[in-house]
Amino acid sequence: MNQTVDQKQIRSVMLGAAFLMATSAIGPGFLTQTTVFTEQLLASFAFVILVSILIDIAAQLNIWRIIAISGKRAQDIANDVLPGLGYLLALLVVMGGLAFNIGNIGGAGLGANVLFGIEPKTGAIISCVLAVGIFVVKEAGRAMDRFTQILGFVMIALTLYVMFTAQPPYGEAALRTVAPIEMDILAIVTLVGGTVGGYITFAGGHRLIDADIKGKEYLSVVSKSAVTAIGVASLMRILLFLAVLGVVSQGLKLNPGNPPASVFQLAAGDLGYKIFGVVMWSAAVTSVVGAAYTSVSFIRSFSSWIDRHAKKFIIGFILISTLVFVIVGQPVKILVLVGSLNGLILPLALGVMLIAAYQARIVGDYKHPMWLTVLGIITVVAMALMGGYSLINGIPQLFK
């Protein structure tokens, strides 16, 4: 009987970790990027999505499996590989998480504004209170899992409805998935960074560690959770892509001020606009939760005091993000700089994981699949080049 309960708990945590990662990826930026690139590349964007999904899976499987097999969080693995490297990784993740959480809380305010006509700052404060409430309850992990799953399903269901009303050219999209008319490398890298960049790829992996899902016996569970997470995020990406494609294929122009909102409105009228409000709010508030939880998970192991008071730190993280948004708004220069630094987190972390995968003192007698290593190395090189390009181009914007 206990074994059955345990299996149910494992499945619940596995799904919770998958949705935490997926909904962390599906934020305001995710919605905007998908819309803008679809408008630019039309049906050929399907090929970009396909390539990015394959890279996402490779990156995620590498990172989650090494975290699980070592039983350690990413920053501790990094410190084992090279003392001090874990502190650098934690600094980058926390800076990125805080900066993007300001944008996420702003997105939640915008979603509330669309739904109820209230001021975005008021909507942001209400969303903050709700997000904080998750970590006040005793079973915060379970509450977080359930919250992200429910809103994840809501986003997918509503976007599916809008996709059908937009009547996209399914045949053309299917053809261009394997035979694109044009290809955009920057779009691929942007999508990969938006799905598994920064803190996002660690969200579910660290959630599994916190739930004590670790060790060789759980590798199949971890791998399923990792692929499920990418699957959920990719499903949302595909549905939104088809919705946008349906709208622009009819010759309709999107509002450059808020491209995703205009897609929903053009596809389904005033109801569509309200649906956008629900999707935007859901995407933003789940990203707030994911960013806060994951960022704090990167400093928990540095101090037993922080570890004991982790929930208070998560709440403080959300409150600080909200306070900055309400007082300052979205600080563009900080977001530009941190966004540029964010591009370096995936190649750094994934590179560290690949090194750790071949160190017996970290992974024991575990043998990492060679195909995952090769795909991981390709991803590290590609993302490092684009991350460096982003940083070089991002810093000059600070002095304009």
N, C-alpha and C positions, 0 to 999 in steps of 0.2 A: 504493500500500500504506500509506504513512504517513497519507494522508488518511483511509483507513478506520479506522486506529488512532485518529486524532485524533477522528473522529466517535464512535467507541466511548467514548473518554475523556470527550467532551463530554456524551454521554447519561448516562454514569456519574455525572459531577459534578452534572448537572441533577437526576437522581433523588436523589442524596445530599443536595443542598441542600433539595430538597422534603421529604425525610424528616427532615432535621435540624430544619427549621421545624415540621413536623407533630408530631414526637415531643416537641419543646420545649413545644408547646401542650398535648399530652396528658400532663398531670401529675396529681398527687393532687387538686389543686383542680378540675381538669377533670372527673374522675370524680365527685367529690362534688357539684359544681354541677349537672351533668347529671341526677344521681339525684334531688336535692332538688327541682329545678324540675319534673321529670317527675311526681314524687309530688304536687306542688301543682297543676299545670295539666293533668295527664293527657294525652289525645291532642292537646289544643290546643297543647301544647309543640312540636309538629311545625311549626306556623306560625312560632313564635319561631326555631326552628332555620333555617327557610328564609330568613327576613329577615336573620338574622345571617350566613348564608353569603354572601348578596349583598353585604352591607356589608364582610365580610371580604375578598372578592375585589376589591372596589373599592379598599380601603385597601392591600392587598398589591400589586396591579398597579401602583398609583401609585408606591409606595415602591421596589419592585424595579426598575421601568423607569428611574426617575430615577437610582438608584444605578448601574445598568448603563450608561446613556448617558453619565453624567459620569465613570465609572471611578473614583469616589471612595466612601469609606464615609460613612455618614450624618452623623457628627460633623464631617467635613471640609466636606461640603456646607453644613451649618448654619453653620459659621464663614465660609464664602464668602458666604452670604446676609447674615449679621450677625456681625461679629467678636465672639467670646466666647460665642456661642450654642451652638456645638458643645461647649464645655467644660461648659456647664450640662446639655446633653442627655446627655453622657457621664457626668456625676455622677449624674443621675437613673437612668440605665440600670444603672450599676455598683452603686449602692445597692439598687435593686430586685432586680437579679440575685443579689446576695449574700444579701439577706433571704429571697428566695423559694427560694434554693438550700438554706438551712437547713431549710425545709419539705420540699423535694424529698429531701434526704438522710434526713430523718425518715421520709418515705414509703417510701423504699427499705428502711429498717430495719423498718418495719411489714410490708412485703411479705415480707421474709426471716423475720420472726417467724411469719407465717401459714404459710409454706412449711416451715420447719424447726424451729419452736418455740424459736428462740434469742432472746436479749434484743434488743429493737429497736436499742439502742446498738451491740451487737456486729454486728448485721446492717448498720447504717449504716457501720461501720468497714470491713467486708468489701466493701461496695458502693463505698466511697471508693477502696479499693485497686484495684478493677477499673476504675473510671472513670479513675483516674490512669494506669493501665497503657496506656490508649488513646493518651495523649499522650507516653508514654515511647518508643514505637516510632518508627522513622525516618519512615515514611509515615503520620503521624498523621491527616492529612486523609482519606486513603483508609480508614484503620481506623475513623475516626469515621463516615464515610458507610456502611460496611458494617454497623457495630454498630447504628446507628439504623434501617437498613433491615430487618435481621433481626428486631430486637425490635418494630419497627412491624408487620411481618407477623404475628408471634406474637400481639400484642395483638388485632389485628383478627380473626384466625382463632379465637382462644379466645372472644372476645366474641360472634362469630357463632354459635358452638356454644351458648353460654348463651342467646342470643336465641331460637334455635329451640326449646330446651327450655322457655323461658318461655311460648311460644305466645301472642304478642301479637295484639291485634285489628288486623290489617293494614289492613282496609278503613276502620275508624274513623280510624286514623292518617293514611291517605291523604286522607280527606275533610277532616279538621281541618287539614291542611297548607294548604289554600286557604280553608276556612270554619271558623275557630276559634270556639269558644264564648266564650272569654275571651282577652284579650291582656295581656301584662305587659311594659311598656317597660323596666323595670329588668332583667328577665330577658334581653332582647335586648342591652342594654348590657353586662351581666355576661358574656354569651357572647362578644360581640365583644372585650371586654377580655381574656378568658381565651384567645382564639384569636390575636389580632393585637396585644394590648396589651403594654406594657413592652418587654422586649428581644426578644420572640418573633418579631415580624415581620421583624426585621433578621437573624435567624440565617441563613436561606438566602441572602439578598441579599449579605451579607458573605462567606459561603462561596463564592459565585460569583465575587466580586471576587478573593478569595484564590487562586482557581483560574484567574485571568486570563480569565474569561468576562465580557467587557465590550465596550462599543462598539455602534454601530448594527447591525452585522451579526449580533449575537447577541440582538437584541431578541425575536425569536420564541421562541428557546430559553428566555430569561429569563421570558417571559410564560407559556410552557407549564409551567415549573418552579413558578412562583408559583401557578398555578391547580391544579396537581397537589398542591402542599403543602396548600392549603385543602381539596382533595378528599379527601385521606387523613385529615386531622383531622376533617372533616365526616362521613366514612364511619364513623369510630370513634364520633362523637357520635350518629349515627343508630342504629347497632347497639345502643349502650348504652341509648339512649332507648327503643327497642323492647323490650329485655330488661326494663327497669324497668316499662314500661307493661304488659307481660305479667304481671308479678308483682303489681302493685297492682290490675290489673283483676280479679284473682281474689279481691280483698278481703284480701290478705295485708298485714300491717303491717311496715314496715321498722324496723330498729333505729336510733333517732336518734343513737346513739353512733358508728355506722359504717354509714351508709346503703348505700354501694355494696357492701360486703362482704355485707350481708344479702340484697341482690338476687341475687348469685351463689349464695349458699347456699340461698335459698328456691327458686331456679330449678333448681338441679342438685345439691342435697344437699352432702355432704361434699366430693365431687369439685369442685363449684362453688366451694366455699370455697377449695380449693387453687388453682383456676384464678384466683380473685380475687387470691391471693398473687402468682401469676406476672404478672398484668396490672398490679397495683399496683407491683410491683418494677420491671417493665419501663418503665412510665410514669414512675416517679420517677427511675430511674437515667439514662434518656435525657434527661430534663429537666435533671438535674445536668450532664451533658455539654454540652447546648445552652446552658444559662445561663452556664457558665464560659467556653466558647469565645466566645460573643457578647459577654459583658461585657468580656472582655479585648480583643476586636476594637475596642471603642470607645475604647481608650487607646493602641493600637499606633501610630497615626500621630502622636501627640504627642511621641514620642521614638524616635530610631533605636535606642537601647539597649533600650527595651521591645520594639520590633519584633523585634530580634535574639533576644531571650529570651522571646518570646511563650509558648512551650510551658511554660516554667518558671512564668510568671505564671498560666497556666491551672491548672497543677497546684497552685500555692499557693492559688488561689481555691477549689479543691475542698477542699483540706486545711483552710483556715480555716473554711469552711462546716461541715465535719464536726466540727471541734474545738469550735465554738460549740454545735452540737447535742449533742455528748457531754457537755460541761461544764455548759451552761446549759439545754439543751432548746430549745424553740421560744419565743423571747422575744416574747410576745404584743404588748406595747406597740410594739415596733419594727416588727413585722409589720403592725400596724394603721396606723401612720404611713406606712410605705413603701408599703403597699397603696394608701393614699389618694393618695400622690404618683405611684404607678404609673399611675393613671388619667389623669394629665396628659401622659404620654409620647407616646401615640399622636396626640392632637390637635396637640401641639407639633411632633413629627417630621413628621407628614403635612402640616401647614400649611407647614412649611419646604420640604418637597419640592415642594408645589404652586407656591410662589413661585419656587423654583429652576428649575422646569420651563419658566418663561417668561423666563429670563435667559440670553442667548446666551453670555455668558462662562463659564457652567457647562455648558450642554447643546449649545452650537454651533448648528447649523441644524436641530436636532431639533424637530419639531412634536408637542406632546403632544395626544392625543385629547381633544376637548372633553367627551365624555360621561364620561371618567375624571375630568376636572377637576371637573365638576359633582357627581358622586357623592362625590368626595374632599372637597369643601367641605361637603356635607351631613354627612358622617361627622365632619369636624373640629368642626363646630358642636355636633352631638349629643353627641359624646364629651367635648368641653370642658365642656358644661353638666353632664353626669353626673360627670365627673372632679372638677369644682368641688364638686358636691354631696357626693361621696364624701369629699373632703378636709375640708369643713366638718363633716361628721358623724364623721369619723375622729379628728380632733384631740381633741374632748371626751372620747373614750373613754380617752385617755392619762391623764386626771386623775381618773378614777373610782376 
